[in-house]
């Protein structure tokens, strides 16, 4: 049976502790002792319960900002022990499934800045939870850097949930909304900065343990398998992917629904990311349309505008 997407218990406990400090109660059915991996569906229910109690539009931002590096489990300690901020970002890209399988990180270099993007896979209270992820990422990036000035910028794909100054009070950095992606950016020049708790020997040991956990996790949720296939073969449709996974298209739909996902959502996430990267790399609209399985340039441009809110040409100019 395919494992369902989950998050590490430390991350779930961190959210619960932060919620209780804000005066929010946990669900009556919430177990006193959680398993080592908390199913994403259970996490969905927790977020719905917390949001129902609060009228605060930036609840996600506040909860994420309250998390600390220890709530990232083994990966948090690994990030602290890296030599530099750049190495820590690369480690995050490699090991983030251990923390949680609710979203996907990717890293791009755009001119003099480095952009760490986050694409969620959940559909429950998405905007609030994305804000929690990026707020925690900002907080922890500053912490492992010893509080140095990093010139961080953050952007969200959704419109602002509150006044801009409310975001500034929590994040203390420039914030942009209705952007093409959810992302944290910082100057490439700061990637070489040494971390305050760098420890090469410990880092090497922790990487071995993280590799073991990643292997045990197997990155084997059906959503992850579908995403991996679409990254390799973006023009494939549902039936072709189902055939490779030795299931029917109907069975694939049902199993993805059990994980809170859908083939259409996963494919659009992959295609939008590949389209953005292709435009950054200078590929033509015609090339991208063919590579991603669109009938023509017009169909690709229409889909891109739906994903990002701008045309491919406007995106390339920005």
C-alpha positions in Angstrom: 0.0 0.0 0.0 1.4 3.4 -0.9 2.2 5.6 2.1 0.2 8.8 2.5 2.0 12.2 2.6 3.0 13.2 6.1 5.1 15.6 8.2 7.5 15.0 11.0 6.1 14.9 14.5 8.4 17.8 15.7 6.9 20.2 13.1 3.4 19.2 14.1 4.2 19.7 17.8 5.8 23.1 17.0 2.6 24.3 15.4 0.5 23.0 18.3 2.8 24.7 20.9 2.6 28.0 19.0 -1.2 27.8 18.7 -1.5 27.2 22.4 0.7 30.2 23.2 -1.8 32.3 21.0 -4.6 31.0 23.2 -6.0 28.5 20.7 -7.2 25.1 21.7 -6.3 21.8 20.0 -9.0 19.5 18.6 -10.6 17.3 21.3 -9.7 14.3 19.3 -6.0 15.4 18.9 -3.9 12.6 20.4 -1.7 13.3 23.4 1.1 11.2 21.8 1.6 11.6 18.1 3.3 9.1 15.8 6.7 9.9 14.3 5.0 10.9 11.1 1.7 12.8 11.1 -0.5 12.2 8.1 -1.1 15.4 6.0 -4.9 14.8 6.3 -4.6 15.0 10.1 -2.6 18.2 9.7 -5.4 19.6 7.4 -7.9 19.0 10.2 -5.7 20.8 12.7 -5.4 23.9 10.5 -9.1 24.0 10.0 -9.7 23.7 13.7 -7.3 26.5 14.5 -8.5 28.8 11.8 -12.1 28.4 13.0 -11.2 29.7 16.4 -9.3 32.8 15.2 -10.3 36.0 13.4 -6.6 36.9 12.9 -6.0 37.0 9.1 -2.3 36.5 9.6 -2.6 33.4 11.9 -0.4 31.4 9.6 2.3 34.0 9.5 2.3 34.2 13.3 2.4 30.4 13.8 5.2 30.0 11.3 7.2 32.8 12.9 7.0 31.1 16.2 8.7 27.9 15.0 12.4 27.4 15.6 15.1 25.3 14.1 14.4 22.3 16.5 11.0 21.9 15.0 12.7 20.7 11.8 13.8 17.5 13.5 17.1 16.0 12.3 17.1 18.4 9.3 17.2 21.4 11.5 20.3 20.3 13.3 21.9 19.4 9.9 21.2 22.9 8.5 22.8 24.5 11.6 26.0 22.4 11.2 26.5 23.3 7.5 29.6 25.5 6.7 27.7 28.2 4.9 24.2 29.6 4.2 24.5 28.3 0.6 25.3 24.8 1.7 22.3 24.9 4.2 20.0 25.9 1.3 21.2 23.0 -0.8 20.7 20.6 2.2 17.2 21.9 2.6 16.5 21.2 -1.1 17.7 17.6 -0.6 16.1 16.7 2.7 12.9 18.8 3.0 10.7 15.7 2.4 11.8 14.5 5.9 10.3 17.6 7.4 7.1 17.3 5.4 5.7 16.1 2.1 3.1 18.9 1.9 5.1 21.0 -0.6 8.1 21.2 -2.8 11.1 23.6 -2.7 13.2 24.6 -5.7 16.2 27.0 -6.1 16.9 29.4 -8.9 19.5 32.1 -9.5 18.2 35.3 -11.0 20.9 37.8 -11.6 22.5 38.8 -8.3 19.8 37.2 -6.2 19.0 33.6 -5.2 15.3 32.6 -5.2 14.0 29.7 -3.0 10.5 28.9 -4.2 7.9 26.9 -2.5 5.0 25.1 -4.2 2.3 23.6 -1.9 0.7 20.3 -2.6 -2.2 20.7 -0.1 -5.5 22.3 -0.8 -6.8 23.2 2.7 -6.2 26.8 3.9 -3.4 27.0 1.3 -2.6 30.7 1.6 -2.4 30.6 5.4 -0.1 27.6 5.5 2.1 28.9 2.7 2.6 32.1 4.9 3.5 29.8 7.8 6.1 28.0 5.8 7.8 31.2 4.5 7.6 32.9 7.8 9.4 30.0 9.5 11.9 29.9 6.7 12.8 33.6 7.2 13.0 33.3 10.9 15.3 30.2 10.7 17.5 31.7 8.0 18.2 34.7 10.2 18.8 32.5 13.2 21.4 30.1 11.7 23.2 33.2 10.2 23.6 34.7 13.6 21.2 37.6 13.0 23.2 39.2 10.2 21.6 41.5 7.8 20.7 39.4 4.7 18.5 41.7 2.6 15.7 39.1 2.5 12.7 39.6 0.2 9.5 37.5 0.3 6.7 37.1 -2.2 3.4 35.3 -2.2 1.4 34.1 -5.1 -1.9 35.1 -3.3 -3.2 38.6 -2.6 -2.4 40.2 0.8 -4.6 38.8 3.6 -4.0 42.0 5.7 -2.4 45.4 5.5 1.2 45.4 4.3 2.5 47.0 7.5 1.1 44.0 9.4 3.3 41.7 7.4 6.2 44.1 7.9 5.8 43.9 11.7 6.2 40.1 11.6 8.6 39.5 8.7 10.7 42.7 8.9 11.5 42.6 5.1 10.0 43.7 1.8 6.9 41.7 0.9 5.2 41.4 -2.6 1.8 39.8 -3.3 0.0 38.2 -6.3 3.5 37.2 -7.5 4.2 34.3 -9.9 5.3 32.1 -7.1 5.8 31.8 -3.3 9.4 32.5 -2.7 12.2 33.9 -0.4 15.0 35.7 -2.2 18.4 36.8 -0.9 21.6 38.2 -2.5 23.9 35.5 -3.9 26.7 37.3 -2.2 25.5 36.2 1.3 25.5 32.5 0.4 29.2 32.2 1.2 28.7 33.5 4.8 29.8 31.1 7.4 27.1 29.8 9.8 27.5 30.4 13.5 27.3 26.7 14.5 29.2 25.2 11.5 30.5 21.7 12.3 31.8 19.7 9.3 32.2 16.5 11.2 28.7 16.6 12.7 27.3 17.7 9.3 28.8 14.7 7.6 27.3 12.3 10.3 23.9 14.0 10.1 23.8 13.7 6.3 24.3 9.9 6.7 21.4 9.7 9.1 19.2 12.0 6.9 20.0 9.8 3.9 18.8 6.8 5.9 15.6 8.6 6.8 15.0 9.7 3.3 15.5 6.2 2.0 13.1 4.9 4.7 10.6 7.5 3.7 11.2 6.4 0.2 9.7 9.6 -1.2 7.2 6.9 -2.2 3.8 8.6 -1.9 1.9 8.3 -5.1 1.9 12.1 -5.5 5.7 12.1 -5.3 5.9 9.3 -7.9 3.5 11.1 -10.3 5.4 14.4 -9.8 8.7 12.6 -10.6 7.4 11.1 -13.7 5.9 14.4 -14.9 9.2 16.1 -14.3 10.8 13.6 -16.6 8.0 13.4 -19.1 6.0 16.7 -18.8 4.0 16.0 -22.0 2.5 12.8 -20.6 -1.2 12.7 -19.8 -2.9 10.8 -17.0 -3.4 7.5 -18.8 0.3 7.3 -19.8 1.4 8.0 -16.3 -1.0 5.5 -14.9 0.3 2.9 -17.4 3.9 3.5 -16.2 2.7 3.0 -12.6 0.8 -0.2 -13.5 -2.6 1.1 -12.5 -5.7 2.3 -14.3 -6.4 6.0 -14.8 -9.5 5.7 -12.5 -7.4 3.9 -9.8 -4.8 6.7 -10.1 -7.4 9.4 -9.6 -8.9 7.6 -6.5 -5.5 7.0 -4.9 -4.4 10.6 -5.5 -7.7 11.8 -4.0 -6.9 9.7 -0.9 -3.7 11.8 -0.6 -5.5 15.1 -1.0 -4.1 15.6 -4.5 -5.3 15.3 -8.1 -3.5 14.5 -11.4 -4.6 17.9 -12.8 -3.2 19.8 -9.9 0.1 17.9 -9.8 0.6 18.3 -13.6 -0.1 22.0 -13.5 2.4 22.5 -10.6 5.1 20.7 -12.6 4.3 22.4 -15.9 4.2 25.9 -14.3 7.6 25.4 -12.6 9.1 24.0 -15.8 7.6 26.8 -17.9 9.1 29.5 -15.5 12.5 27.8 -15.6 12.4 27.5 -19.3 11.6 31.2 -19.8 14.5 32.1 -17.4 16.8 29.9 -19.4 15.9 31.7 -22.6 13.9 29.0 -24.3 11.3 30.2 -26.9 7.6 29.9 -26.3 7.4 27.5 -29.2 10.0 25.2 -27.7 8.3 25.2 -24.3 4.9 24.6 -25.8 6.2 21.5 -27.6 8.2 20.2 -24.6 5.3 20.6 -22.2 2.7 18.9 -24.5 0.6 21.9 -25.6 -1.1 21.9 -28.9 0.4 25.3 -29.9 1.9 28.5 -28.5 -1.5 30.1 -27.9 -2.6 27.2 -25.6 0.7 27.4 -23.7 0.4 31.2 -23.3 -3.2 30.9 -22.0 -2.2 28.3 -19.5 0.8 30.3 -18.3 -1.3 33.3 -17.7 -3.7 31.3 -15.7 -0.8 30.0 -13.5 1.1 33.1 -13.1 -1.2 36.0 -13.8 1.0 37.4 -16.6 1.9 36.4 -20.2 5.2 34.6 -20.9 6.5 37.8 -22.5 5.6 39.8 -19.4 7.2 37.2 -17.2 10.4 37.3 -19.2 10.6 41.1 -19.0 10.2 41.0 -15.2 
